[in-house]
Amino acid sequence: MSNIPALENDIRRLSEAVQYLIKYITTLSTHTELRAAMTVINQEFSDLAGVVSTLQDAVDNGDLVQYSEGTTPSGLVNGVNNVYTLEHDPIPSASVQLFVDGQFQHQDTDYTINHEVISTITPPGSGVPITAFFKY
């Protein structure tokens, strides 16, 4: 994750350069000047594409993992409902640690998960706290 601040600076720099070039283009009067400005803009966008590619590689390699710690899944806790929804799709789903009334729940034994949807095998009692920790 140490390369993220550098990528953010690259994106900020490229954005500022493109904004400057857009303002600059309005002052140009000849076809040659416009061509030169377009060459610079194309290079800036090429640089931006490289930054985006680097960022995508970081995502693909798991360098941009975020954590949800102690969140309450949405869903009615009434002793009947057994379906709850997380704010984000856990990646991987095995990263989910689910607690019902403070008790750790075992995936595939106490609950199943499909993307962000958790289905408990037994509905939690009315008003019982449900807490999830996971990567996304």
C-alpha positions, 0 to 999 in steps of 0.5 A: 500500500506504500505506492498509493500516495505516489499514485494519488500525487500522479493523478492529482498532477495529471488532472492539474495538467489537463485542466491547464491545457484545456484553459490554454487551448482556448488561447490558441489561434493556429492549427499548428498550436492546436496540434502541439497542444493535442500532442501534450494532452495525448501524452498526459492521458497516456500517463494517466492510463499508466497510473490507472494500470498501476492502480488496477495491478495493486487492486488485483494483487490485493494491495488495496484491501479495506477492512470493515470492523465491527459493522452491523449487517442490515436486516430485521433481527426479530427471531424469524428473519435469517437474511442480512446484508453487509455494506460491501462484498467481502473479498474473499468471503472466507475473511468474514468473521460473524458474531451473533450475540457475541458468539463467533459463528462458523461459516457453512455451519452457522451461516452461509454467505453469497457476496454481501448476503449472509443467511444464518442457519438459525434466525437470531433471537429478537434484538440480538446484536449481529456484528461482522468483520471482513475484508473487501 
